[in-house]
Protein backbone atom coordinates (compact mmCIF):
# COMPACT_ATOMS: atom_id res chain seq x y z
CA UNK A 1 0.00 0.00 0.00
CA UNK A 2 1.00 3.62 -0.45
CA UNK A 3 -0.02 6.51 1.81
CA UNK A 4 0.23 10.12 0.67
CA UNK A 5 -0.32 13.15 2.91
CA UNK A 6 -1.78 15.95 0.80
CA UNK A 7 -3.05 18.45 3.36
CA UNK A 8 -1.01 20.92 5.32
CA UNK A 9 -0.36 19.61 8.85
CA UNK A 10 -2.42 21.19 11.59
CA UNK A 11 -1.76 21.29 15.31
CA UNK A 12 -4.56 21.27 17.89
CA UNK A 13 -4.54 22.83 21.37
CA UNK A 14 -3.08 19.62 22.86
CA UNK A 15 -0.14 19.71 20.43
CA UNK A 16 -1.40 16.78 18.34
CA UNK A 17 -0.58 16.93 14.63
CA UNK A 18 -3.14 15.85 12.02
CA UNK A 19 -2.97 15.46 8.24
CA UNK A 20 -5.13 13.99 5.51
CA UNK A 21 -4.63 12.53 2.05
CA UNK A 22 -5.02 9.06 0.61
CA UNK A 23 -4.10 5.43 1.13
CA UNK A 24 -3.77 3.23 -1.94
CA UNK A 25 -3.88 -0.53 -2.31
CA UNK A 26 -4.41 -2.82 -5.31
CA UNK A 27 -8.20 -2.35 -5.12
CA UNK A 28 -8.86 1.30 -4.25
CA UNK A 29 -7.52 4.72 -3.36
CA UNK A 30 -9.13 5.54 -0.02
CA UNK A 31 -9.68 8.73 1.92
CA UNK A 32 -7.18 8.79 4.79
CA UNK A 33 -6.38 10.87 7.87
CA UNK A 34 -3.72 10.40 10.54
CA UNK A 35 -2.97 12.03 13.89
CA UNK A 36 0.32 12.10 15.79
CA UNK A 37 1.13 13.09 19.34
CA UNK A 38 3.43 16.06 19.83
CA UNK A 39 6.26 13.53 20.35
CA UNK A 40 5.81 12.18 16.80
CA UNK A 41 4.20 8.91 17.91
CA UNK A 42 0.92 7.78 16.33
CA UNK A 43 -2.04 8.92 18.47
CA UNK A 44 -3.96 5.71 19.11
CA UNK A 45 -6.87 7.65 20.64
CA UNK A 46 -7.67 8.73 17.04
CA UNK A 47 -9.78 5.90 15.59
CA UNK A 48 -7.96 3.36 17.84
CA UNK A 49 -4.98 3.10 15.47
CA UNK A 50 -4.18 6.76 14.83
CA UNK A 51 -5.17 6.29 11.18
CA UNK A 52 -8.57 6.52 9.51
CA UNK A 53 -9.05 5.10 6.02
CA UNK A 54 -12.39 4.77 4.35
CA UNK A 55 -13.01 2.89 1.12
CA UNK A 56 -16.77 2.72 1.74
CA UNK A 57 -17.12 6.38 0.79
CA UNK A 58 -15.59 6.00 -2.69
CA UNK A 59 -13.44 3.67 -4.81
CA UNK A 60 -11.15 6.62 -5.45
CA UNK A 61 -11.07 9.13 -2.61
CA UNK A 62 -8.46 11.79 -1.87
CA UNK A 63 -8.46 14.53 0.77
CA UNK A 64 -6.51 17.68 -0.09
CA UNK A 65 -7.39 19.74 2.99
CA UNK A 66 -7.93 19.01 6.66
CA UNK A 67 -9.38 21.81 8.79
CA UNK A 68 -9.75 22.09 12.55
CA UNK A 69 -12.97 23.49 13.99
CA UNK A 70 -12.88 25.44 17.27
CA UNK A 71 -14.61 22.49 19.01
CA UNK A 72 -11.80 20.09 17.99
CA UNK A 73 -13.64 18.31 15.16
CA UNK A 74 -12.01 18.01 11.75
CA UNK A 75 -13.40 18.85 8.30
CA UNK A 76 -11.83 17.05 5.35
CA UNK A 77 -12.13 18.29 1.75
CA UNK A 78 -11.18 16.57 -1.49
CA UNK A 79 -12.48 14.56 -4.42
CA UNK A 80 -14.55 11.39 -4.80
CA UNK A 81 -14.23 8.98 -7.75
CA UNK A 82 -12.53 11.71 -9.83
CA UNK A 83 -16.01 13.24 -10.36
CA UNK A 84 -17.33 14.89 -7.17
CA UNK A 85 -16.28 17.40 -4.54
CA UNK A 86 -16.06 15.50 -1.23
CA UNK A 87 -16.44 16.79 2.34
CA UNK A 88 -16.46 14.91 5.63
CA UNK A 89 -16.41 15.79 9.29
CA UNK A 90 -14.65 13.68 11.91
CA UNK A 91 -15.12 13.72 15.67
CA UNK A 92 -12.09 14.36 17.90
CA UNK A 93 -11.76 10.55 18.25
CA UNK A 94 -11.56 10.03 14.45
CA UNK A 95 -15.06 8.64 13.93
CA UNK A 96 -17.27 10.18 11.25
CA UNK A 97 -19.55 12.86 12.72
CA UNK A 98 -23.13 11.83 11.96
CA UNK A 99 -24.28 15.38 12.72
CA UNK A 100 -22.74 16.27 9.36
CA UNK A 101 -25.19 15.17 6.64
CA UNK A 102 -26.35 12.27 8.95
CA UNK A 103 -23.44 10.10 7.68
CA UNK A 104 -20.44 12.33 8.33
CA UNK A 105 -19.78 12.56 4.58
CA UNK A 106 -21.18 14.66 1.75
CA UNK A 107 -20.27 14.83 -1.93
CA UNK A 108 -21.35 17.34 -4.55
CA UNK A 109 -21.43 16.93 -8.32
CA UNK A 110 -21.57 20.51 -9.62
CA UNK A 111 -20.89 19.55 -13.24
CA UNK A 112 -22.68 16.24 -13.72
CA UNK A 113 -20.22 13.75 -15.19
CA UNK A 114 -17.26 16.16 -15.12
CA UNK A 115 -14.11 16.11 -13.03
CA UNK A 116 -14.82 18.06 -9.82
CA UNK A 117 -12.65 18.43 -6.72
CA UNK A 118 -12.28 20.60 -3.61
CA UNK A 119 -8.71 21.67 -2.84
CA UNK A 120 -8.89 23.64 0.40
CA UNK A 121 -11.32 25.28 2.77
CA UNK A 122 -12.13 27.87 5.36
CA UNK A 123 -14.37 27.50 8.40
CA UNK A 124 -15.91 30.81 9.45
CA UNK A 125 -16.78 31.64 13.04
CA UNK A 126 -20.49 31.10 12.23
CA UNK A 127 -19.67 27.51 11.17
CA UNK A 128 -20.12 27.99 7.43
CA UNK A 129 -17.49 26.26 5.33
CA UNK A 130 -16.04 27.61 2.07
CA UNK A 131 -14.67 25.00 -0.33
CA UNK A 132 -12.71 26.25 -3.36
CA UNK A 133 -11.80 23.88 -6.15
CA UNK A 134 -12.60 23.16 -9.75
CA UNK A 135 -15.41 21.77 -11.87
CA UNK A 136 -14.88 20.76 -15.46
CA UNK A 137 -11.60 22.70 -15.52
CA UNK A 138 -13.09 25.95 -14.19
CA UNK A 139 -13.01 27.87 -10.91
CA UNK A 140 -15.48 26.70 -8.26
CA UNK A 141 -16.32 27.70 -4.69
CA UNK A 142 -18.98 26.11 -2.47
CA UNK A 143 -20.38 27.52 0.74
CA UNK A 144 -21.80 24.93 3.11
CA UNK A 145 -23.76 25.43 6.29
CA UNK A 146 -22.40 23.84 9.47
CA UNK A 147 -24.43 20.66 8.86
CA UNK A 148 -22.93 20.22 5.34
CA UNK A 149 -25.82 21.39 3.21
CA UNK A 150 -25.24 23.83 0.40
CA UNK A 151 -25.88 27.34 1.77
CA UNK A 152 -28.51 28.56 -0.70
CA UNK A 153 -28.04 32.17 0.41
CA UNK A 154 -24.72 32.01 -1.47
CA UNK A 155 -25.21 32.41 -5.24
CA UNK A 156 -28.71 30.83 -4.99
CA UNK A 157 -27.53 27.18 -4.90
CA UNK A 158 -24.54 27.35 -2.57
CA UNK A 159 -21.87 27.46 -5.25
CA UNK A 160 -20.23 29.87 -7.63
CA UNK A 161 -18.82 28.32 -10.80
CA UNK A 162 -16.88 30.71 -13.00
CA UNK A 163 -15.21 30.26 -16.37
CA UNK A 164 -12.26 32.65 -16.35
CA UNK A 165 -11.52 31.95 -20.01
CA UNK A 166 -8.89 29.25 -19.67
CA UNK A 167 -8.98 25.51 -19.09
CA UNK A 168 -7.36 24.12 -15.95
CA UNK A 169 -8.67 26.91 -13.70
CA UNK A 170 -8.98 26.03 -10.02
CA UNK A 171 -9.55 27.67 -6.67
CA UNK A 172 -6.65 26.43 -4.54
CA UNK A 173 -7.14 28.46 -1.38
CA UNK A 174 -9.53 30.85 0.33
CA UNK A 175 -8.96 33.60 2.89
CA UNK A 176 -11.26 35.84 4.89
CA UNK A 177 -10.54 39.57 4.95
CA UNK A 178 -10.86 41.59 8.14
CA UNK A 179 -14.19 42.98 6.86
CA UNK A 180 -15.59 39.42 6.56
CA UNK A 181 -15.36 39.23 2.78
CA UNK A 182 -13.98 36.11 1.18
N, C-alpha and C positions, 0 to 999 in steps of 0.2 A: 504494500500500500504506500501511498505518497500523500503527505499532509503539506498544505501550503497555507501560511498565514497571509492574508491579504489586507486586513484592516490595520489601522494604526493601533499600537498598544494603548490601553487605557489603564489608569491606576485608580482604585477606589479609596475611600477614606481609611480602610484598614491596611492599605499598602499592597493589596493583591493586584496582580497584573492580568488583564484579560485581552484576548485577541480572537478574531474569527477569520474564517476562510473556507477551505474545503479539504476533504479527505477522499482520496481516490482508491478504488480497488478494481479488480477485473470486471466487476459488474456495473458499478455506478460511481459517480462523483457526488459526494454527499455534503450537505451543509455541515460545518464543523465550528466549534468554539472550544476554547481552552482557557483555564485560569490557573495561574501560578501564585504561590505565596511570595511575599517580599524577599524571601531567601532564595528564590529560583526553583524551589521544589513544586511539583504538581500539587494543586489544592484539591484534595480528595473530598472536601465538603461540597464541591461543585459537581453535581451529577454523579456522586460516589467515586468517580475515577479521575475527576479533574478535566475530563474531555466529554463533550457532547457531540455526537454525530447523528444525523438523521437522514436516512434514505427514504423513509416513508413519505416525506414531503415532496420529493422529486427524484427522478432518475439522474438528473444533472442539476445539482444545486451548489451555488457558490455565494458566500457572503463577502462583500467588499468593505462593509463598514460595521462597526460595533460601537454602540453609543451607551452611555451610562446615564440613567435617569437619577434624579435627586433622591428617590426612595431606594436606590441600589439595584433596581431591575435593569436588564439590558435590552436594547432594541438592536436587532440585526437587520441589515439591508443588503440585497444582492439581486441575483437572477435565478429563475427556475426554468429548467428544461430549455434554456437558450431562447425562451419566448416571452417570459413574464417577469415583471418586477416583483421581487419577493421581500416580505417583511415578516419578522417574528419578534416576539417578546419573551424573554426568559426571566424566571424568578431568580432571586439571589442564589438559590441552591442549584441552578442550572436546569430546572424543569421548565417546560413550556408554560407560559402564563395563560390560562384559559379565560382570563378576563379580557384578553386581546383577541377579538374575533371568535370567541368561544373555543377555539382550538389552539391559540397561541401563535398561529401562522396565518398570513394573508398574502395572496398574490393578486396582481393586477395585470391585465392584458390590454394596454392602451391602444395598441395597433394590432388588432386581431390577426394572428398568424405571422407577425413580424418579430424581429429580434428586439426585445425590450429588457432593460436592466437598470437597477438602481445602484449608484456608485458611492454615495455618502449620505449624510443626513444631519439634521439639526433638530433637537428637542427644545421647544420654547418653554418658558416658565408656565404657560397655561396648559402644557401637555401636548399641544399639537406638534406633529412631526413633519418636517419638510424632507422630501426624498428627491434629490436631483439625479438625473440619469439620461438615458436615451431610449428613443422608440423609433424603429425603422430608420436609424442613422441620423435622427434629429434630436434637438434639445428637448428635454422633458423635466418637469418638476411636479411632484405630487404634494398635496398637503393632506395629512390624515388627522383625524381627531384622536384623542387619547386611547380610544377603544379600537382603533385601526380602520375605521370606516373613512371613505373619502370625504373630506370636508367640503360639502357642496357650496359653502359660502366663498370658496376660492375658485374663481373662473368657472362657475356654475356646476362643474362635475368633479371638482377636487384636483384637477390637473391642468397644467398649461403645457401645451405641446407646440413648439415653434420651429419652423423651418427657417434657418438663418441663411439659406442659399447654398450651402455646401453639404456634401455627404460626410458621414463620420462625425457629426456634431454630437456633443455630449455635455451634460452638466456634471462636473466632477466634484464640486464642493458647493457649500452654501454657508453664508455667514449672516448674522443679524447685526444691523447697524444700531447705534445707540438710540435712534429714534424709533426702533422697532421694525423698520423696513428690512426686507430680505434682499 
